[in-house]
Amino acid sequence: MVTGVGPGWVRVDADEYRASLILTPEAIVSPWASTFEALTNADFERVRALEPAIVLLGTGARQRFPHPRVYQALIAAGIGVEVMDSGAAARTYNIIAAEGRRVAAALILP
């Protein structure tokens, strides 16, 4: 569970992360993508491999939309993608995870 979020960091339970990460109820993958501008298909393939039903893409301090071809692996697998700033994605993750759904938060930390 995300227990705190701020500029450039996120706390999961008692552990603080300052590098981008993928968070699921079962796993934490860090580091993940370095920056929004550097997102690649391979970054999203790592998310797809975790088999979520929905991905909350946190794009840093503000909401930005990557080109759909970058996350084509998710679309092809029928995985939903919601794009928001990283703080909102972290908070939304807690709600969806509490419902018992297969969710992944892919958070870019500026």
N, C-alpha and C positions, 0 to 999 in steps of 0.2 A: 504494500500500500504506500502511496505517496504521502509523506507526512509533512512536507514543506517544499516550497519552490521560490526561487528568487532569481535575480539577474545572473545568469551563468552557472546556476547550480540547481540541483533537485535532490531532495532527501527521500530515500526509500527506506521505510522503517527507521533504523538509526544510522544508516550509511548515507553519506553525502557524495554525490557524483558531480564532477565539474567537466566531464566530457560527454559528448552525445551518446545516447544509449537507446536500446530497445528494451522495453519492459513488458513482461507478460506475468500472469499470476504464477507461472512456474519457473520463469527464468529472467535473468538480467544479462544482456549482451552489451558490453562496453569495452572499448570504444566502438562507436558505430560510424556514422558519416561525420566528416570533419566540419563542413559548412553547407548551407543551403545551396550555394552556387556549385558546389562540387558533387551534388547528389548524382548517383549513377544507377543503372539497372542492377548492378551487383549489390548495391546497398539494399535495394528493395527485394532482391532475391534472398538475402539473409533474413528479412522480415517474413517473406512467404514461407520459408523453410520451417518457421515456428508454427505454422498452420492456424493463424487466427481467423475468425470470421469477420472481424472488422479491425482496421488499423486507424489509429488516431495519429496523424502526422503533425507533430509540433515543429513549426518552422522557425523557431527562435523568438525574439522579442516581439515580432509582428507577424501577422498572417500573410503568407505569400504562397502562390500556387505554382508548383513545378509543372512542367509540360507532362501530359499524360503518358507519353512514350517512356518516360523515366520509370514510372511505376507500372508498366504494362504487365509485368509478371503477376502483380496482385489482381489486376483487372481480369487477366486470362484465367486465373484460378477462382474467380467469382468472389473475391475478397473485397468487402466494402472499404472505401478510403474516405476519411473525413479530415480536412485540413484546417488547422487553427494555430494560434500562437502556442508556444510550448507550455506556458502556464495553464492555459485553458485545456490543453490536451492532457496534462497531468491530472488536473482536477476531474475532468470527464472520465479519465481512465478509472479512477477510484469508484465512480458511480457504476460504470458498466461492469467492472470486475466484481463488485459487490453483488451484482445480479447473477453472477455465475456464468457470464458469457465469455466466449473465447475472444479476448481482446488483446491487442498489442498497442502500446504507445511507443512510437518512434520519435524520440525527442532530440532536436538539435539544440544544443546549449551554446549560446553566443559567447 
